[in-house]
Amino acid sequence: MSRRCQLTGKKANNAYAVSHSHRRTKKLQEVNLQWKRIWWPEGNCWVRLRISTKAIRTIDQKGLAAMAKEAGLDLRKFAGSSKMSAEQRQAHQ
């Protein structure tokens, strides 16, 4: 599995490490990914995603549902075990 943000699609960047003598060696700038459990109000459950720290800040502004729609994600796939009653599950489906 590649290190890629599930919401924004951010991935590693190729770069150079430049020494004091200006000698260049290739390095990989990895994206800062975190496993994050976020409350999804529409689904009434927790969703566990591997997202970048920038995506965490953007979720605070836009909201989880809006970002998932932009990314084309179905959040039901990432929903964890929640304490929904049988009536809530039927209403959800």
N, C-alpha and C positions, 0 to 999 in steps of 0.2 A: 504494500500500500504506500503510495507516494505521500510525502508531507505536503498536503494541500488543504487550504481552508474550505470547509464544506459550504459556507455561505458566500464568500467573496471570490473564491477560486485562486487566492494568492498562493504562490509557490516560490521555490528557491530561485536566487538570482546568481548568475556567474559574475565574478569580479576578480580584481587583482589585489593581492596583498603587496604593498610597496614598502620596501625596506629603506633604511637610512641612506644606503648607497644607490637607491632608486632601482634596485633589482626587483623585477615583478614575478610573482608566482601566483598561479591561479588558486582561488579559494571559492567556496560556496557560501553565500549569505542565506542562511535558512530563515524561513518565516517563523515568527514567535507563535506557535500553536499551543492551545490549552484545551483540555477536556473541560467542558462547561455544561452544567446542568441548569437549564433555563425553564422557567414556568411559562407554559403556553396556555393563555386564558381561553382561547377558542376551543382547544381540545380538552381543557380542564385536566392537564397532566404535565408532568415534567418531561423535557426533551433533552437528551444528552448528545451534544455535538462537539466535534473537534474544530475549533474556530480560532482565527487569529485575534490578537488583542485589539487590533483596529476594528474588527467586526464586533467585538464586545461593546466598544464605545458607540458604534453605529446602531446597534440594537437598542441602546438607550434612547437614541434620537428617533429612529424610524419605527421601531417595533419589530418583533420577531416574525410576525405573519407577513409583513410587507417585504422584509428581506428574503424570506423563504420563497415568496412569490416571484421576486426578481431573479433568484437563483434557480427557480424551477424545481424546488425541493418539495417532496411530500413529507410533512413533519410527522405523520402517523407512523412512518417507518422507524423513526428515531425515538418514539414515545416509549418511556420506561413503564414499569409496572406502577399503576396508579390506583388510588383507592376510589374508583368510580363505582357507583351502584349500577345494578342491571338496567334500571330505567335510563340513566345517563348514557350508558353504552349504546342502547338502542336509539336514543335521540341523536347521538353522535354519528351513527352510521346511517 
